[in-house]
């Protein structure tokens, strides 16, 4: 591995910019852009590699969702929106190829151009781009969308907008964004913002949730709905982008119907009864034991496993360090010691899936076991005094013998709690002031698997003298409370990509300690983590990205913020036998296909 010094990345960027602007010719606008190197697909590609360009059009698909909905505005903090609607009803300037770590190709924009060091990015709109009402997409709509999302939209849009120094129209169909910071990913992030119709929102409060059918730019429009019960989308026959190579073989269903159920058990029974067409199974044990019912035996329903190559991300129980109890790392480690993973995994899913070991597990971005070495150690060294214990030395999760009592780990947990000032008196764990170790675990209604995990954990904690309470609330309350960080412990799931970047600041940045609606549920405040994220954003190739990701992974894992459970593994999809996907070429983000219905199609006669 060649020598790398991240300290000079910013200096190199500035120097390169000056040299290039002084005399070197700029590159011509391109059909796509990659985070590193060049995009894999040529300018004349026929279709995305994992789409079937000859897939038949027609039919309908019925999807099932747990929960409810009360809004069709997916771009604000308020309201519950069917998650698929963002991707089915709206387009962005650029679209992502899920068979590359991070590459974009023209969608609403026909081309993209960047400055010598990506200090600016310029898009050229397609003249044929239209909204669902037939009106053209204009530069005015684009500019309004970016400013509105960046100032009134969901907090996830704020970070990138704050890095835009100037937005300007540079031609009849051209728009340029100039950035105020060195961040090579911004040129791509900016290209992924949805474009909205300005005139639909001019006299309305954009931040208020609404069930008004939006005028979008995507392939589907709202056909029918009943709040909280079902939403029906129909394919727009006049969709402007249906002949684009990027869209060839995608969005094949004439109708997509989403049915909403109170909990996962009711959803599963509806699937068995044939009321919905697809069931995504997250539990490996249930996948092996529960899918034996008449329709399956008759061949009317089949099972498909779709592998992927992305990192696991993290899934488990997050501890909110805004609560003084969990602000102490020794307490968090004790909570991890008390979580008898081997016993819980065997009980809930037959120990069919491996445990998640870190935030980028199952990928080249994951930290290596043992002490940090080489450039990873160099990157962490300036922050050594403020890093969580075992960051540099190496942190590993405790392992039990699989018995229910978990005696060895319980003893370690008790010792750590005693160091933190907690002792058991008359069977009750309490501090020196006599306050009991009491806290609330907040769960979302509908997940029987999570509830089973938590119930087993709670029984173990009670044996330690703790007083945990479990509160199960509906999806709306859960969103409201987690947006406000109003919980002590909650179930937490964060995905990860092969090209982590700006979203990491939304996950782990100090701004999220107090600003509502970020994904920093644990309330971590780590200058070292933010420095690693900045190193990732300024990495010039995947080697440098990997070094920064390894370092960040160590900081997050050693912080003991989350009690991890098992990885999801491949997408496990049970579906009607007439539903198909292009299995001959699965993208590296294969589970994206599992979320459907973008590249699926029906061979059922209408």
JODA-V45311 format. One record per residue. N is the residue number from 1. RES is the residue in three letters. PHI is phi in whole degrees, 0 to 359 (999 if undefined). Layout:
# JODA-V45311
{{N RES PHI} {N RES PHI}}
This chain:
# JODA-V45311
{{1 UNK 999} {2 UNK 287} {3 UNK 289} {4 UNK 229} {5 UNK 233} {6 UNK 295} {7 UNK 297} {8 UNK 263} {9 UNK 300} {10 UNK 295} {11 UNK 296} {12 UNK 299} {13 UNK 298} {14 UNK 295} {15 UNK 298} {16 UNK 299} {17 UNK 298} {18 UNK 294} {19 UNK 297} {20 UNK 292} {21 UNK 290} {22 UNK 280} {23 UNK 185} {24 UNK 278} {25 UNK 289} {26 UNK 280} {27 UNK 290} {28 UNK 286} {29 UNK 305} {30 UNK 242} {31 UNK 279} {32 UNK 200} {33 UNK 210} {34 UNK 243} {35 UNK 299} {36 UNK 228} {37 UNK 72} {38 UNK 252} {39 UNK 296} {40 UNK 286} {41 UNK 272} {42 UNK 286} {43 UNK 295} {44 UNK 254} {45 UNK 297} {46 UNK 275} {47 UNK 199} {48 UNK 296} {49 UNK 297} {50 UNK 258} {51 UNK 258} {52 UNK 264} {53 UNK 297} {54 UNK 257} {55 UNK 299} {56 UNK 291} {57 UNK 263} {58 UNK 127} {59 UNK 77} {60 UNK 220} {61 UNK 229} {62 UNK 249} {63 UNK 255} {64 UNK 247} {65 UNK 228} {66 UNK 269} {67 UNK 121} {68 UNK 204} {69 UNK 209} {70 UNK 219} {71 UNK 205} {72 UNK 239} {73 UNK 250} {74 UNK 277} {75 UNK 249} {76 UNK 232} {77 UNK 284} {78 UNK 279} {79 UNK 88} {80 UNK 245} {81 UNK 237} {82 UNK 305} {83 UNK 299} {84 UNK 292} {85 UNK 297} {86 UNK 302} {87 UNK 267} {88 UNK 264} {89 UNK 257} {90 UNK 224} {91 UNK 245} {92 UNK 245} {93 UNK 298} {94 UNK 233} {95 UNK 238} {96 UNK 264} {97 UNK 267} {98 UNK 279} {99 UNK 255} {100 UNK 229} {101 UNK 306} {102 UNK 195} {103 UNK 222} {104 UNK 236} {105 UNK 228} {106 UNK 301} {107 UNK 235} {108 UNK 295} {109 UNK 264} {110 UNK 273} {111 UNK 204} {112 UNK 225} {113 UNK 225} {114 UNK 227} {115 UNK 288} {116 UNK 305} {117 UNK 239} {118 UNK 60} {119 UNK 283} {120 UNK 212} {121 UNK 222} {122 UNK 230} {123 UNK 243} {124 UNK 245} {125 UNK 292} {126 UNK 286} {127 UNK 294} {128 UNK 271} {129 UNK 295} {130 UNK 221} {131 UNK 278} {132 UNK 293} {133 UNK 270} {134 UNK 91} {135 UNK 282} {136 UNK 289} {137 UNK 280} {138 UNK 249} {139 UNK 300} {140 UNK 298} {141 UNK 298} {142 UNK 297} {143 UNK 296} {144 UNK 297} {145 UNK 298} {146 UNK 295} {147 UNK 292} {148 UNK 292} {149 UNK 297} {150 UNK 285} {151 UNK 244} {152 UNK 237} {153 UNK 276} {154 UNK 302} {155 UNK 306} {156 UNK 295} {157 UNK 271} {158 UNK 292} {159 UNK 302} {160 UNK 292} {161 UNK 296} {162 UNK 293} {163 UNK 265} {164 UNK 267} {165 UNK 280} {166 UNK 205} {167 UNK 238} {168 UNK 212} {169 UNK 276} {170 UNK 245} {171 UNK 183} {172 UNK 303} {173 UNK 234} {174 UNK 243} {175 UNK 222} {176 UNK 237} {177 UNK 243} {178 UNK 253} {179 UNK 261} {180 UNK 254} {181 UNK 211} {182 UNK 280} {183 UNK 199} {184 UNK 292} {185 UNK 281} {186 UNK 302} {187 UNK 300} {188 UNK 278} {189 UNK 301} {190 UNK 299} {191 UNK 288} {192 UNK 257} {193 UNK 282} {194 UNK 292} {195 UNK 251} {196 UNK 247} {197 UNK 272} {198 UNK 303} {199 UNK 295} {200 UNK 288} {201 UNK 245} {202 UNK 303} {203 UNK 254} {204 UNK 232} {205 UNK 277} {206 UNK 298} {207 UNK 280} {208 UNK 265} {209 UNK 291} {210 UNK 204} {211 UNK 258} {212 UNK 296} {213 UNK 295} {214 UNK 282} {215 UNK 264} {216 UNK 257} {217 UNK 243} {218 UNK 272} {219 UNK 284} {220 UNK 238} {221 UNK 233} {222 UNK 288} {223 UNK 252} {224 UNK 198} {225 UNK 198} {226 UNK 227} {227 UNK 311} {228 UNK 80} {229 UNK 246} {230 UNK 203} {231 UNK 223} {232 UNK 243} {233 UNK 248} {234 UNK 241} {235 UNK 289} {236 UNK 285} {237 UNK 295} {238 UNK 257} {239 UNK 305} {240 UNK 296} {241 UNK 259} {242 UNK 296} {243 UNK 260} {244 UNK 292} {245 UNK 306} {246 UNK 297} {247 UNK 255} {248 UNK 292} {249 UNK 83} {250 UNK 246} {251 UNK 51} {252 UNK 270} {253 UNK 277} {254 UNK 289} {255 UNK 220} {256 UNK 238} {257 UNK 246} {258 UNK 247} {259 UNK 257} {260 UNK 248} {261 UNK 233} {262 UNK 290} {263 UNK 206} {264 UNK 293} {265 UNK 293} {266 UNK 295} {267 UNK 299} {268 UNK 296} {269 UNK 295} {270 UNK 295} {271 UNK 294} {272 UNK 300} {273 UNK 279} {274 UNK 85} {275 UNK 282} {276 UNK 232} {277 UNK 262} {278 UNK 220} {279 UNK 224} {280 UNK 264} {281 UNK 254} {282 UNK 266} {283 UNK 260} {284 UNK 296} {285 UNK 294} {286 UNK 295} {287 UNK 301} {288 UNK 275} {289 UNK 245} {290 UNK 266} {291 UNK 266} {292 UNK 224} {293 UNK 222} {294 UNK 309} {295 UNK 295} {296 UNK 290} {297 UNK 293} {298 UNK 277} {299 UNK 82} {300 UNK 284} {301 UNK 235} {302 UNK 232} {303 UNK 248} {304 UNK 233} {305 UNK 247} {306 UNK 243} {307 UNK 284} {308 UNK 215} {309 UNK 238} {310 UNK 274} {311 UNK 296} {312 UNK 292} {313 UNK 69} {314 UNK 230} {315 UNK 219} {316 UNK 167} {317 UNK 257} {318 UNK 266} {319 UNK 256} {320 UNK 274} {321 UNK 285} {322 UNK 291} {323 UNK 279} {324 UNK 307} {325 UNK 302} {326 UNK 266} {327 UNK 289} {328 UNK 274} {329 UNK 299} {330 UNK 296} {331 UNK 292} {332 UNK 297} {333 UNK 294} {334 UNK 297} {335 UNK 295} {336 UNK 290} {337 UNK 298} {338 UNK 281} {339 UNK 276} {340 UNK 278} {341 UNK 301} {342 UNK 299} {343 UNK 290} {344 UNK 295} {345 UNK 297} {346 UNK 296} {347 UNK 287} {348 UNK 273} {349 UNK 228} {350 UNK 67} {351 UNK 51} {352 UNK 269} {353 UNK 227} {354 UNK 287} {355 UNK 283} {356 UNK 286} {357 UNK 261} {358 UNK 196} {359 UNK 287} {360 UNK 243} {361 UNK 305} {362 UNK 71} {363 UNK 206} {364 UNK 292} {365 UNK 272} {366 UNK 287} {367 UNK 299} {368 UNK 274} {369 UNK 294} {370 UNK 86} {371 UNK 296} {372 UNK 293} {373 UNK 230} {374 UNK 55} {375 UNK 290} {376 UNK 295} {377 UNK 298} {378 UNK 297} {379 UNK 291} {380 UNK 276} {381 UNK 307} {382 UNK 297} {383 UNK 249} {384 UNK 307} {385 UNK 289} {386 UNK 256} {387 UNK 284} {388 UNK 300} {389 UNK 306} {390 UNK 79} {391 UNK 297} {392 UNK 279} {393 UNK 289} {394 UNK 113} {395 UNK 246} {396 UNK 229} {397 UNK 286} {398 UNK 291} {399 UNK 234} {400 UNK 255} {401 UNK 274} {402 UNK 90} {403 UNK 279} {404 UNK 293} {405 UNK 287} {406 UNK 55} {407 UNK 298} {408 UNK 299} {409 UNK 288} {410 UNK 297} {411 UNK 298} {412 UNK 295} {413 UNK 297} {414 UNK 297} {415 UNK 296} {416 UNK 294} {417 UNK 294} {418 UNK 295} {419 UNK 300} {420 UNK 274} {421 UNK 97} {422 UNK 246} {423 UNK 224} {424 UNK 264} {425 UNK 234} {426 UNK 54} {427 UNK 82} {428 UNK 243} {429 UNK 283} {430 UNK 209} {431 UNK 266} {432 UNK 295} {433 UNK 272} {434 UNK 83} {435 UNK 279} {436 UNK 287} {437 UNK 279} {438 UNK 239} {439 UNK 204} {440 UNK 249} {441 UNK 255} {442 UNK 260} {443 UNK 235} {444 UNK 272} {445 UNK 300} {446 UNK 115} {447 UNK 254} {448 UNK 290} {449 UNK 296} {450 UNK 298} {451 UNK 297} {452 UNK 297} {453 UNK 298} {454 UNK 294} {455 UNK 299} {456 UNK 294} {457 UNK 293} {458 UNK 299} {459 UNK 298} {460 UNK 293} {461 UNK 294} {462 UNK 296} {463 UNK 293} {464 UNK 276} {465 UNK 93} {466 UNK 281} {467 UNK 234} {468 UNK 280} {469 UNK 238} {470 UNK 248} {471 UNK 244} {472 UNK 256} {473 UNK 230} {474 UNK 286} {475 UNK 299} {476 UNK 294} {477 UNK 295} {478 UNK 298} {479 UNK 297} {480 UNK 297} {481 UNK 288} {482 UNK 288} {483 UNK 299} {484 UNK 267} {485 UNK 57} {486 UNK 268} {487 UNK 197} {488 UNK 263} {489 UNK 219} {490 UNK 209} {491 UNK 280} {492 UNK 227} {493 UNK 221} {494 UNK 229} {495 UNK 284} {496 UNK 215} {497 UNK 247} {498 UNK 278} {499 UNK 223} {500 UNK 295} {501 UNK 203} {502 UNK 300} {503 UNK 298} {504 UNK 296} {505 UNK 290} {506 UNK 292} {507 UNK 286} {508 UNK 236} {509 UNK 290} {510 UNK 297} {511 UNK 301} {512 UNK 285} {513 UNK 297} {514 UNK 242} {515 UNK 282} {516 UNK 294} {517 UNK 86} {518 UNK 277} {519 UNK 261} {520 UNK 276} {521 UNK 295} {522 UNK 285} {523 UNK 74} {524 UNK 286} {525 UNK 225} {526 UNK 228} {527 UNK 304} {528 UNK 295} {529 UNK 297} {530 UNK 294} {531 UNK 294} {532 UNK 293} {533 UNK 296} {534 UNK 297} {535 UNK 295} {536 UNK 296} {537 UNK 293} {538 UNK 255} {539 UNK 296} {540 UNK 265} {541 UNK 202} {542 UNK 289} {543 UNK 295} {544 UNK 293} {545 UNK 300} {546 UNK 298} {547 UNK 298} {548 UNK 294} {549 UNK 294} {550 UNK 301} {551 UNK 293} {552 UNK 297} {553 UNK 302} {554 UNK 296} {555 UNK 296} {556 UNK 295} {557 UNK 293} {558 UNK 291} {559 UNK 289} {560 UNK 53} {561 UNK 273} {562 UNK 233} {563 UNK 267} {564 UNK 282} {565 UNK 250} {566 UNK 262} {567 UNK 284} {568 UNK 290} {569 UNK 74} {570 UNK 291} {571 UNK 291} {572 UNK 252} {573 UNK 242} {574 UNK 263} {575 UNK 205} {576 UNK 302} {577 UNK 293} {578 UNK 275} {579 UNK 266} {580 UNK 225} {581 UNK 223} {582 UNK 285} {583 UNK 287} {584 UNK 292} {585 UNK 222} {586 UNK 263} {587 UNK 289} {588 UNK 297} {589 UNK 269} {590 UNK 300} {591 UNK 293} {592 UNK 299} {593 UNK 298} {594 UNK 295} {595 UNK 283} {596 UNK 44} {597 UNK 251} {598 UNK 307} {599 UNK 249} {600 UNK 276} {601 UNK 210} {602 UNK 246} {603 UNK 251} {604 UNK 275} {605 UNK 292} {606 UNK 292}}
